[in-house]
Amino acid sequence: MRRRPALKVRLASLGLVFGIAASAAGQVTGASLRREQKPVYPEGLVKIQKQGNVLIVGRIDREGRVQDAQAVAATNLGFVDSSLAAVKSWQFKPATRNGAPIDCAVNIGIRFRLEGKKHNEIPRPTLGDLAVFAADASGKKTAPDGIPIRRGGSPRMRVEAVLDVTPAEKPATLALRAEAISPKNRRVAIWNGTVNVPARASSVAIPFSAPIGADWEDGIWQVQMSVADVPAGGGQFWLAGDPEHFDFAGAMSRSAAAAAVPPPAPVPAAAPAGGPRRVPTAIPPRRK
């Protein structure tokens, strides 16, 4: 017996009708979910009792559709296709600026969980949710999740993440690190710290803020988090000095198209003198 996979879309507007924020660029509202389709739990992973998370980035267009969706992290690749198929069918009320619909970024965390003794048992600590907001000097968010951040207008960014863990009988302390990665692959450390995980907890909230550099480049940035130097997933945020006139939609489409191109096949090495060598076949170890 299994339950349907648990999904959670991390939007500032979810749970309300929509989020509203006033800014120098005008009044903005965040996107809100109107219709969602649950992903299908892959039968093969049900049979072997696998649970896990998928983290997806994309954009919500001016019609409220999810475009350019791509998985940026997954505890098991078998969950990815089902997650993407479901998310691409979702319908949102689009974000707006001064009453007009606009494109916005979206980070989506999808959890696959089963009933029973192994409920919430995942292979490693992994993000379940991630949201990035424009923030003031104190770190308080000033706009809904997904709205582009104005460099020079917002002194800081606020990150609200949820880290999923396998419940344990004893409390634990985890060392975490977060980086912001620019469109040109420049890495900026934005947070280092520890998180206390209570006994039997399956998740823990991780809120923090970080200053936005005056030299940060325009475009789509990534946030990546790690636990004890092991990648734990991430998401995205949009940043520009003039976000109303930066083509985030085009940048997102190009990024998705590049991610869809398979890597080139490796070029076989030339055979050594004396004829080709026999390469031994790897034999998997026997199960004990």
C-alpha positions as CSV (number, residue, x, y, z in Angstrom):
1,M,0.0,0.0,0.0
2,R,1.4,3.4,-0.9
3,R,0.3,6.9,-0.8
4,R,0.5,9.4,-3.6
5,P,3.8,11.3,-3.7
6,A,3.8,14.4,-1.5
7,L,4.4,17.6,-3.5
8,K,5.1,21.0,-2.2
9,V,5.6,24.0,-4.5
10,R,7.5,26.7,-2.6
11,L,5.9,30.0,-3.7
12,A,5.4,33.0,-1.5
13,S,1.8,33.2,-2.8
14,L,0.8,29.6,-2.1
15,G,-1.7,29.3,0.7
16,L,-2.9,32.9,0.0
17,V,-4.6,34.2,-3.0
18,F,-1.4,35.9,-4.1
19,G,1.5,37.8,-2.5
20,I,1.7,41.5,-3.0
21,A,4.7,43.8,-2.5
22,A,5.3,47.4,-3.3
23,S,8.6,48.4,-4.7
24,A,10.3,51.2,-6.5
25,A,9.5,49.5,-9.8
26,G,5.8,49.3,-8.9
27,Q,3.4,46.9,-7.2
28,V,4.1,43.2,-7.9
29,T,2.1,40.0,-7.1
30,G,3.6,36.5,-7.1
31,A,2.3,33.5,-9.1
32,S,-0.2,31.2,-7.4
33,L,-1.0,27.6,-8.2
34,R,-4.4,27.0,-9.7
35,R,-4.2,23.4,-11.0
36,E,-1.7,20.6,-10.3
37,Q,-1.3,17.0,-11.4
38,K,0.3,14.6,-9.1
39,P,3.3,12.7,-10.6
40,V,3.1,9.0,-11.0
41,Y,5.2,7.1,-8.5
42,P,7.4,4.8,-10.7
43,E,6.4,1.2,-10.1
44,G,10.0,0.0,-10.2
45,L,11.0,2.3,-7.4
46,V,7.9,1.3,-5.4
47,K,8.9,-2.3,-5.6
48,I,12.4,-1.7,-4.2
49,Q,11.0,0.8,-1.6
50,K,12.9,3.8,-2.9
51,Q,11.9,7.3,-1.7
52,G,13.4,10.6,-2.7
53,N,13.2,14.2,-3.9
54,V,13.4,16.0,-7.2
55,L,14.2,19.7,-7.5
56,I,13.0,21.5,-10.6
57,V,13.6,25.0,-11.9
58,G,11.6,26.7,-14.6
59,R,9.6,29.8,-15.4
60,I,6.0,30.7,-15.2
61,D,5.0,32.5,-18.3
62,R,2.4,35.3,-18.7
63,E,-0.3,32.7,-19.4
64,G,0.5,30.9,-16.1
65,R,2.1,27.9,-17.8
66,V,5.4,26.2,-16.7
67,Q,8.0,26.6,-19.3
68,D,11.7,25.5,-19.7
69,A,11.4,23.1,-16.7
70,Q,14.5,21.1,-15.9
71,A,15.6,19.0,-13.0
72,V,18.6,20.3,-11.2
73,A,18.9,17.6,-8.5
74,A,17.3,14.3,-7.8
75,T,18.1,11.6,-5.2
76,N,17.2,9.0,-7.9
77,L,17.0,9.6,-11.7
78,G,14.0,7.3,-11.9
79,F,11.9,10.0,-10.3
80,V,12.8,12.8,-12.8
81,D,10.6,12.0,-15.9
82,S,7.4,11.6,-13.8
83,S,8.1,14.8,-12.0
84,L,8.7,16.8,-15.2
85,A,5.7,15.4,-16.9
86,A,3.5,16.4,-14.0
87,V,4.9,19.9,-13.5
88,K,4.6,20.8,-17.2
89,S,0.8,20.3,-16.9
90,W,0.4,22.7,-13.9
91,Q,-1.5,25.9,-14.3
92,F,-0.8,29.1,-12.3
93,K,-2.3,32.5,-12.0
94,P,0.7,34.5,-13.4
95,A,2.8,37.0,-11.5
96,T,2.0,40.7,-12.2
97,R,3.6,44.1,-12.1
98,N,1.3,47.0,-11.9
99,G,-1.6,44.7,-12.9
100,A,0.1,43.3,-16.1
101,P,1.3,39.7,-16.2
102,I,5.0,39.0,-16.2
103,D,7.3,36.0,-16.4
104,C,8.8,34.8,-13.1
105,A,11.2,32.2,-11.9
106,V,9.9,29.1,-10.1
107,N,11.6,26.5,-7.9
108,I,9.6,23.3,-7.4
109,G,10.4,20.6,-4.9
110,I,8.7,17.2,-5.3
111,R,8.8,14.5,-2.7
112,F,8.1,10.8,-3.3
113,R,7.2,9.0,-0.1
114,L,5.8,5.6,0.9
115,E,3.7,4.4,3.8
116,G,5.2,2.0,6.3
117,K,8.3,1.7,8.6
118,K,10.5,3.3,5.9
119,H,8.4,6.4,5.5
120,N,10.7,9.5,5.0
121,E,13.8,7.3,4.6
122,I,15.9,9.0,1.9
123,P,19.5,8.2,0.8
124,R,21.0,11.5,2.0
125,P,20.0,14.9,3.3
126,T,18.4,16.8,0.3
127,L,16.5,20.0,-0.1
128,G,12.8,19.6,-0.3
129,D,11.9,23.3,-0.8
130,L,13.9,26.4,-1.8
131,A,12.7,30.0,-2.3
132,V,14.7,33.1,-3.0
133,F,13.4,36.7,-2.3
134,A,14.5,40.2,-2.7
135,A,15.3,41.6,0.7
136,D,16.0,44.8,2.5
137,A,19.2,45.6,4.6
138,S,17.8,43.7,7.6
139,G,17.1,40.6,5.5
140,K,13.4,41.0,5.4
141,K,11.8,39.9,2.1
142,T,10.4,42.8,0.0
143,A,8.8,40.9,-2.9
144,P,7.2,37.5,-3.6
145,D,9.3,34.5,-4.5
146,G,10.3,34.3,-8.1
147,I,10.1,38.0,-8.9
148,P,13.5,39.2,-10.4
149,I,15.8,40.9,-7.9
150,R,17.0,44.4,-8.8
151,R,20.7,44.8,-8.3
152,G,21.2,48.2,-6.6
153,G,17.6,48.3,-5.4
154,S,17.7,45.3,-3.1
155,P,20.7,45.2,-0.8
156,R,20.2,41.6,0.2
157,M,18.6,38.3,-0.9
158,R,16.7,36.1,1.5
159,V,16.8,32.3,1.1
160,E,14.2,30.0,2.7
161,A,15.1,26.4,2.3
162,V,13.8,23.1,3.8
163,L,16.3,20.3,4.2
164,D,14.8,16.8,4.3
165,V,16.5,14.1,6.3
166,T,15.9,10.5,7.3
167,P,14.4,10.5,10.9
168,A,16.8,9.4,13.6
169,E,16.4,8.5,17.2
170,K,19.0,11.0,18.3
171,P,19.3,14.8,17.4
172,A,22.1,15.7,15.0
173,T,24.0,18.8,14.0
174,L,24.8,19.3,10.3
175,A,27.3,21.6,8.7
176,L,25.9,23.4,5.6
177,R,27.2,25.7,3.0
178,A,25.4,27.7,0.3
179,E,26.8,29.2,-2.9
180,A,25.4,31.5,-5.5
181,I,26.6,30.7,-9.0
182,S,26.5,33.3,-11.7
183,P,25.5,32.8,-15.4
184,K,29.2,32.7,-16.2
185,N,29.9,30.1,-13.4
186,R,31.3,32.5,-10.9
187,R,30.9,31.1,-7.4
188,V,30.1,33.3,-4.4
189,A,29.8,31.9,-0.9
190,I,26.6,33.2,0.6
191,W,26.2,31.2,3.8
192,N,28.1,28.8,6.1
193,G,26.5,27.5,9.2
194,T,25.2,24.6,11.2
195,V,21.6,23.3,11.6
196,N,20.3,21.3,14.5
197,V,18.0,18.5,13.5
198,P,15.7,17.3,16.3
199,A,15.3,13.6,17.1
200,R,12.8,11.9,14.7
201,A,12.5,15.0,12.5
202,S,12.1,14.5,8.8
203,S,12.9,18.0,7.8
204,V,14.4,21.3,9.1
205,A,13.9,24.9,8.0
206,I,17.0,26.9,6.9
207,P,16.4,30.6,6.5
208,F,19.2,33.1,5.9
209,S,20.1,36.2,4.0
210,A,23.1,37.4,2.1
211,P,24.3,40.7,0.6
212,I,24.0,41.2,-3.2
213,G,27.3,42.2,-4.8
214,A,27.4,45.4,-6.8
215,D,29.4,43.5,-9.4
216,W,27.0,40.6,-9.7
217,E,26.2,40.0,-13.4
218,D,22.7,40.1,-14.9
219,G,21.0,36.9,-15.6
220,I,19.8,33.6,-14.1
221,W,21.8,32.6,-11.0
222,Q,21.8,29.3,-9.2
223,V,21.8,28.5,-5.5
224,Q,23.5,25.3,-4.5
225,M,23.7,23.9,-1.0
226,S,25.8,21.1,0.4
227,V,25.8,19.2,3.7
228,A,29.3,18.2,5.0
229,D,30.6,19.0,1.5
230,V,28.1,16.6,-0.2
231,P,25.7,18.3,-2.7
232,A,22.2,18.6,-1.3
233,G,20.4,20.3,-4.2
234,G,19.5,23.9,-5.1
235,G,17.5,26.2,-7.3
236,Q,17.6,29.6,-9.1
237,F,16.9,33.3,-8.8
238,W,16.8,36.1,-11.4
239,L,18.9,39.2,-11.0
240,A,19.5,42.3,-13.1
241,G,20.2,46.0,-12.8
242,D,17.1,46.7,-14.9
243,P,15.0,43.5,-14.5
244,E,12.0,44.9,-16.3
245,H,14.0,45.1,-19.5
246,F,16.2,42.0,-19.2
247,D,15.2,39.0,-21.3
248,F,15.0,36.3,-18.5
249,A,12.6,34.2,-20.6
250,G,15.1,34.0,-23.5
251,A,17.9,33.2,-21.1
252,M,15.9,30.5,-19.5
253,S,14.9,29.0,-22.8
254,R,18.5,28.9,-23.9
255,S,19.6,27.3,-20.7
256,A,16.9,24.6,-21.0
257,A,17.8,23.9,-24.6
258,A,21.5,23.6,-23.7
259,A,20.7,21.2,-20.9
260,A,18.6,19.0,-23.3
261,V,21.6,18.5,-25.7
262,P,23.3,15.2,-24.9
263,P,27.1,15.3,-24.4
264,P,29.2,14.2,-27.4
265,A,30.2,10.6,-27.6
266,P,33.7,9.9,-26.4
267,V,36.3,9.5,-29.2
268,P,37.9,6.0,-29.0
269,A,41.6,6.0,-28.3
270,A,43.9,4.8,-31.0
271,A,45.0,1.2,-30.6
272,P,48.6,0.8,-29.3
273,A,51.3,-0.8,-31.4
274,G,51.0,-4.5,-31.5
275,G,47.2,-4.6,-31.8
276,P,44.4,-3.6,-29.4
277,R,44.6,-4.7,-25.8
278,R,41.9,-6.7,-24.2
279,V,39.9,-4.7,-21.6
280,P,38.7,-6.9,-18.8
281,T,35.0,-6.7,-18.1
282,A,34.0,-5.5,-14.6
283,I,32.2,-8.1,-12.6
284,P,29.8,-6.7,-9.9
285,P,30.5,-7.9,-6.4
286,R,28.4,-10.7,-5.0
287,R,25.7,-9.8,-2.6
288,K,26.2,-11.1,0.9
